[in-house]
Every structure is written in C-alpha cells, then in structure tokens.
C-alpha cells in the first residue's frame, strides 16, 4: 500500500506498525497521543518543520512489519504531552470553565505526589498541568484521576476560557459560568481545520482574551458581543466584532453558524482570522445573522 500526505497517522500505523519507527527517527515522538495521531501526514510534517515529501518517502520505504518494543516505549502515552527533556510528559486534566472542586484538587495533588511530578502548573488556558511524569506512569495516573484529558494540542477546539461573570465578579454584566460550561460541552475537542480557541467574558475587561481568540463572547449591559478571528502566535491578529448585543438564547445558534461556516470554507491549517483576511467577513456575518431570529 502506498501512503499519501492526506492520510492520518493512525491509519498509516494501523496499516504498517513499523512506520512508527521511521517517523520517530525524523522527530515525531507523539505517536501515542490521541490528538496527534488524528492529524494527516502533511499536518505532522508542518508541525515538526519537516519536508512533507521527505516524510512521505520515509514511511513508504518501510518494509511491512510490527512495531518494535523500543519504538512502542518511545511512543507518546495517550493523553501525555512530551516535555523539553524529550523524556518526561505532562498531562492536563479537563476542567470545564476552569471551575475546580476540592475533590478534583485533592486528586491532582495526590497523584502528583504519588508519582513524583516535577511541578503542578496552572496554565493560561485554565487547566492544571501535572508536569514531569514518566511515560509508564501516565496511563496509571489517568486511571486514578478518572478525568478526561483537556484538548491542549491538535486541530480542534481547545479548552474554553471562562471568567466568573456576574455570578461572582463585581464587574460582571452577563452570566458566563453556565454558558461557558454549555459551550465547553458542545465544542471542546471538536475537530476543525486548525486549532480553535474560545473565550467567554462577562464584561468589556475581557479577562479571558475574548477579542484575541478565534471566537469570543464579551458581556455588555445589553447582551453579548461576538468576536471572531483573533489569534496570538508569530503573526498575532485582533478579533473582529461580528455581532453585537446577542441575547442568551441566540448565542449558541450563532456560534454554531460561525463554526459551520469556518469548517466549510477554511483551508487545512487555516485559522479563522486568516480565512477572514482571505475572503472577507461579510459572508460570515450574513450567514450568522440568519440564525439570530
């Protein structure tokens, strides 16, 4: 079987497990990651700064066979993220809307102590990462936590950042916590053309970066403003206000429309802001407006 650049890593390794060793030789050490193996060979080449044709030729040159024990040991454990030392891993349990309970905190503290984690890091995405874990311990830790992994990597919707809103914050103008949890349940982990970040803020302070993520809500005294197209990175881009003063019952249908439009029109690896730069915002605004009523 000849592999192609649009094939997913998991399908390539399923067809010929021995290809894992060839990919590891070129620096792909994330082959056990549930998120990464769903990427195409072309995506993997881009993420690792490899010539896609070199990677393609490499996997097509491998004789048929089983993955060696050494290659299996190097494969990234499911739900683990390889660290700078190329030996240890971190995990990021999913905490919807960033709201943790004492029970969750105790679990994280207990497994961190038991498995000698190097650090516990509160991330900018409202997750709690357990850092510096041995690969053989990662599956056991997930079993003991009984929690789902947060989608911290991959071409999908990442964890939704949510502020306290008018539930707790004296500056909150709109409710955010229950809305944020609902948005998280609806979209977290959804596969999209590129990574996709969502922020929900209850006031114009925008503490969850609503104007600089792919899709953001900002509470006003009259409803919610909806921002699209923001991103950080090497080429940062501010978000555009798409619609103003949406009512609570309009928010999810409009967000559905934005994500649907993005899925239909974006190129592979293209953030929604770059899509807007390429084809303009009017079509997206018109499409979203139709779902308000």
N, C-alpha and C positions, 0 to 999 in steps of 0.2 A: 504493500500500500504506500502510495506517495502522499506525503503530508503537504499541506498548503498553509499559507500565512494566516488564513481566516479560520483555521481550526483551533479549538480550545485546547489548552494544555492537558486538561483531564482526559480528553478524548485521545490525544496523541499518546499519553502514557498508558491509557487503557488498551490501545491497540498494540503498543510495544513498550512494556515497562522499562526496558533497558535504555530508552531515550532519556530517562531521568538522569542517568549518569552523564550523558553528553551535555545536557543543559546545565547541570551543576558545574561542569568544567568551565563553562562560559560565564558563570557567576549567578545562575538562577538557583538560589538556595531556598526559595519559598514554595517548593513543590508539594508541601503537605498542607499549605494554607487553604482553607475552604474558600477564601475570597480570590486568591491569586490564580488558582487552577481553573477558574471560570473565565479567565482572560484568554484572548487569542494569542497565537504565537507572535503576531505583529505587535500587539499591545505589550507583550512581555519584552520584546526587543526594544521598544521605545522606552519603557520604564527602566530598563537596565543599560540604556545608551549603547545598544549593540546594533550592528548592521543586520537588518532583518534577513537579508539573503544569506549571510554567513550562518546565522542561527538555523535557517531553514535547511541549508545544505548539511549542517551538522546532524540534525535529527534524521534527515533522510539517508544519511550514510551509516547509521547504526544498524548492526545486524539484529535480527529478531531474538529476543531473549527476556529473561526475568531480571528484575531489579536486584542488584547485589545487596547484601546485608549492610555494606558500608554506605551505599547510596541511600538506603532506607533510613539509616541512622542520621544522615545529613539532612534528610527531608524535613522541612519545617513542620512542627506538630500543628494539628488543626487548632485554630484559634490563637496561635502564637505569632509574635512579630519579632523577627531577627534583630538583635541589637548590634551596636557598633563593633563589639569584640568578635562578631561572627560566630560566637559560641553559645551565648545565652539568649533567652527570649523574654519578652514581656507579654502580658495579657491585659485586656481592657474589658472587664465585665460590663454588660449593657445596663445603664441606669437611666431609664426613661425620664426625660425632663430634668435630669440631674438631681432628682429628689431621692435621697437615700434614707433608709430606716436604720435604727440601731442594730437590728438583726443583720442587715447587709454589711454594715461596718464591722461588726464582730466577725462575720465570716471572712471578710477580706483580711482583717488583722490576724485571725487565727491561721489561715493558710499561708500568709506571708511569713509569719514566724516559724511555722512548722517546716516550710520548705526553704527557709533561709534566703528570702528575697533580698536583693541588694537595696531596694528602695520601694516606697509606695509614693506614686506621683499623681497629684490631682492635675488633670490635663486641661488645656484650653477649651476642649470640647465637652466639658462637664462629665468626664469619665474619671475613674480612679484606676490608674495603671499599676499593675504589680510587676516590678522590673527586676531583671537579673535572675531568671529561672533556668534550671537545667531542662533540656528538651524532654528528657524522660519523665520529668515531674509534671509537665504541662497537662497531659490528659487526666492525671490523678487530681490535679487542682480543680479542673473544670468539674469533675465528678463531685468533689467535695463542696464546691461553691453552689452547684445546682442553678447556675445562672447562664444566660445566653451571652455569647461574645458580642461586644459592640463592633459595629462595622467601621473600623478605623482605617482600612485600606480597601482598594478595589474600585471598580467603576460602578458605583452605586450611591444611594443616599446614605450619608454618614449620620452619626447621632445628631438629633435635633437639639439645638441650644435654646433653652427657655429661661427667661427671667422670672422672678416671683410675681410680677404683675400686681394687680390690685388686691390679690389675696393677702400679701404681706407688706409690699413696698409702699411707703407713704407717697411716692411719686407715680404709682401705677394708675393709669387711666382706663385700662381694659384688662379683662381676665386673660391669663396666659397659661396657667398650670394645667387645667383640664384640657384646654385647647391644644397645648403642646403635647400632652400625652396622647391625645387622639391623632394628632399629626404624626407622631412617632410610630404609633401602631399601624398607621395607614401606609407610611412610606419608608421607614427605616429598613435599609438593606435592599430596596428595590433596585434592580439592575437598570442602568441608564447608559447613554453613550459615553459619559465621563463621570468623574466624581461629582457629587452634588451635595451642597451644604445648605441647611435651613436654619434660620434664626427667628425666634419669636420674642418680641419685646413689647412691654406694656406701656411704654411712653417714648417720647422723642429722644431721650438719652441713648436709646438703642444699645443697651449694655450687652446684648447678645449679637452685636455686629450685623443687625438686620439689613443695613444698607451696603454691606460689603461681602455678602454671601450670595449664592446662586438664587435663593428665594427667601425673602424676609418679610415678616409682618411687624408693623410698628403701631402701637395703640395711640389713638388720639381721643379727644373728648367726644368725637362723633362716630368713632368706629376704628377701623384698621386700615392703614396704608399698606399697599403691597409693593415691595421692591423686587426687581429681577436683575440678574446679570452681574452681580458683584463677585469679585474674587480677589484673593491675595496672590501670593506667588511671585515669580520673576517679573511678570507683567501685570501688576495689580490693576483692577478696574472697579470704579464705583458703580453701585447699582442704580438702575433707573426706576423711578416711580411708575408703576404700570397702572394701578387703580387706587383711588382714594376713598377713605371712609366706608370701607366694606362693613356690612353688618355680620354678626357672628354666624348667622345661618347661611351667609354667602361665601364664607371663607374657603371651605373645603372644596366646593364645586369649582371655584375659580382656580384654586391650586391644582386640582385635577386637570383642568383645561391647560394650564401652563405646562405641566409635566407632560401631558399628552402631546402638545404642540412641539415641545422640545424633543421627545422621542421620535416624532415623525420627521423632523426637519434637520436635526443635528447630524454632523459627520462623526465618525468614530473619534473619540478622544476630544471632542469639541465641547468646551464649557458653554453654558447658555449665553454668557456675555459675549463670547466670540461669535455665536450664532446671530445674536442681535446686531453685532458690528457688521456681519456679512450680509444679512438680508433685511435689516431694519426691524423696528419694534412695532410698526403699525399693524402688521398682520397678526402678531401675537396679541396685541391689545384688543383688536376687533374680535378675535377668537375667544378671548377671556371674557369680554363684555357680554357675549351672548349667553354666558352661563349665570350671570348675576340675577336674572329675573325668574 
